[in-house]
Amino acid sequence: MFDTLSDRLNSVFEKFSGQKTLNEENVQVGLREVRLALLEADVNFKVVKEFIARVGEKCLGQDVLKGVNPAQQVIKIVHDELVDLLGGDTTELDLTGTKPTVIMMVGLQGSGKTTSSAKLANLLRKQNKKPFLVPADIYRPAAIDQLHTLAKQLGIPAYQSTPDMNPVDIANAALAEAKEQDCDVVLIDTAGRLHIDEQLMEELSNIKRDVAPQEILFVADAMTGQDAVTVAESFNEQLEISGVVLTKMDGDARGGAALSIKSVTGKSVKFVGMGEKLSEMEVFHPDRIAGRILGMGDVLTLVEKAQAEVSEEEAEEMARKMQKAEFDFEDFRTQMRRMKKLGSLDSILKMIPGMGALKNKLGDLNVPDSELNRIEAIINSMTNQERRNPQLINQSRKERIAKGCGLKLKDVNDLIKSFTQMRQMMKQMMGGGKGKKGKFPKLPGMGGLGGGEMPDMNALGGMGGMPGMGGLPGMGGLPGMGGLPGMGMDDSSGPSKKELQKKRDARKKEKKKKKQGRKKK
């Protein structure tokens, strides 16, 4: 999300480093590049022009505060303006008034209304609401069946409409049924078109007239950029929408729609779809999104996600097990499933301040789903006793486990070896992070480095030895991806001490030659 824009803006801010003051010359050069970055991100031209004018006005003539370099001041100014551009404060749903609250989901065909309706219903249920889904799209083939299927998966009641019914009649009958079932919120999935036409708008206006919705949410595909903003403007003129839901935000590297829609329509983005799963919808927080764009991370969202997956009691119990090296395969499987729900390792790193740049240097850290499924298959092939007592797994048991999951004996051996190393590492780190003689322990997967040595980031043999996200509040001491085969957990995955020493010696010789060359000149 916003990857391209984030990279461009961060490269601009780096150029301000080392400047003693913010003067007209360096500010104009920087703002020119910011303008280009925003235009390339498909942000509305008028919005960009006004944004640059406000930032320039605040930057020019400002003295550099003691202890704060110009780059930090510019970042602060741009951050504040981005927050305003994205909508300012977080805008919540209006769930006040007569129950049930009615929410109309509107938008063009293919924008993701049906899936977003189910995702929003799931999100509201987590907030202790009782949602009711209404399939009112009688035109798109299987649209009604799709919402019925999603409702069944979530265990949420839905109105049993059919394609031969009138959409307005469906909305009225569904509202009456929702009242009978004592539901809090009614979500109406309306029909879309490939383009705006009078028939569509008339139908939506009639539904609005009859059910008087408290919220009309316009659903748009974030990847369509300015097209989404233009369509939102048309819907707002005719229906007076109350907010926007942007789908496919996880795949939008530019972010033009999110940055333009508030300024153009006057309506805030309320929710964003962050993936295909029904749990992957987030409340839109402008300040947090601005932080992500500028590489500041978003720890609050990460902690909220983690707390939704693990209770405080479970976190304390897991930390106790890790400290005493009682962490078993049952715990490992549970934590691995939780990590999958939190998202990819790449997306988690982006939410941690300062880790975005490290992620870029290290490249793609994601573990393929097939690899995770393979590991889970091995663990599932174990008996309950073996999962809780890994030390019981001898050669004959390993052979049985390999046959049970349909994998090779080597795969089982690799997992058990990696798990044993990871458990030992956790015990050392949870016990204070030091090994013998006051040095940091040798971490598996970090290239076999000796205690106390700082590794060369280019020479790392994978991220296997990293403890993962265990230090974050609410993360329950998650082991991260450290123990997974294929993630560099094996001691042989990185360079040895001798190889590292050779590299250091070679660098020293190279520096010496350069110095001698300069002296001769």
Secondary structure by P-SEA (a helix, b strand, c coil): caaaaaaaaaaaaaaacccccccaaaaaaaaaaaaaaaaaacccaaaaaaaaaaaaaaaccccccccccaaaaaaaaaaaaaaaaaccccccccccccccbbbbbbbcccccaaaaaaaaaaaaaaacbbbbbbbccccccaaaaaaaaaaaaacbbbbbccccccaaaaaaaaaaaaaaacccbbbbbccccccccaaaaaaaaaaaaaccccbbbbbbccccaaaaaaaaaaaaacccccbbbbccccccccccccccccccccccccbbbccccccccccccaaaaaaaaaccccaaaaaaaaaacccaaaaaaaaaaaaaccccaaaaaaaaaaaaaaccaaaaaaacccaaaaaaaaccccccaaaaaaaaaaaaaccaaaaaccccccaaaaaaaaaaacccaaaaaaaaaaaaaaaaaaaaaaacccccccccccccccccccccccccccccccccccccccccccccccccccccccccccccccccaaaaaaaaaaaaaaaaaaaaaaaac
